[in-house]
Amino acid sequence: MSGFKKKMKVFWRTVRECFVHSLVPAFMYLAMSGLLLVILQRHADDNGNVSRSTIFTASIICGLIGVAYNALMAWGCGGTHFEHLVSGNMKRRSAEELGSDLTITGYKSEKEYRPWKGFAIGAFTALPVLIGGLIFGKYQPQILAETTSRGAAVLLLIFDLLAGWAIIPFQYLKASHYALSALFALIPVAISGAFYIIGAYSRRASIAKKQALADRKSAEQAAKPKKINYGGLPGTKPNKKK
């Protein structure tokens, strides 16, 4: 039972780690959703209509900014987690070969790199888009007929802010199926997963390069002829060639 509890503890720590790393890109998507909403409202006419070119341009720019920031955060997270994997391997090797528990400052097992963690982080980031798309699909008839209740209107506004970068274009373009916006949830999953792995491999290459440079310097230092200290005693220095 204790072993099961320990595994569950590690599991929930890992889930929390993935969730925490999903918050920063999620906030950026939220910021881009708010910015997109403001831009489209400023360019709307008296009837609330916005030109298709403005909708497409603003949506693409805001979406790309959010995706780029998402990629950057995933790349950094992958590199950090790879360093924890290296530390974890050192601890396990020490325990196996020496029978001792090596203490490494800052190391946490839930932070170790695993290829699937990037996709898990992306899944948490994508949840507002998935849920929001389905909710907007459910309320689409009421939205078009302008008969939504006050509670539904508040709920829709919340998801306009949380996932507007994916949902708002469908609203302003008066798409036939708002629920299709839920497919945009695949973007954070794919971006987070891919750049998490890329970040880990980049960090591994950087570590390998630094190690190779250190080994080369060490070899060059060892190959240098050693100077003998004769201590300044008479008769101990070799005769100089004329």
Secondary structure, DSSP 8 states (H G I E B T S, - for coil): -HHHHHHHHHHHHHHHHHHHHHHHHHHHHHHHHHHHHHHHHHT--TTS---HHHHHHHHHHHHHHHHHHHHHHHHHHHHHHHHHHHHHHHHHHHHHHT------TT--GGGS--TTHHHHHHHHHHHHHHHHHHHHHHTHHHHHHT---HHHHHHHHHHHHHHHHHHHHHHHTT-S-GGGGGGGGHHHHHHHHHHHHHHHHHHHHHHHHHHHHHHHHHHHHHHS------TT-TT-S-----
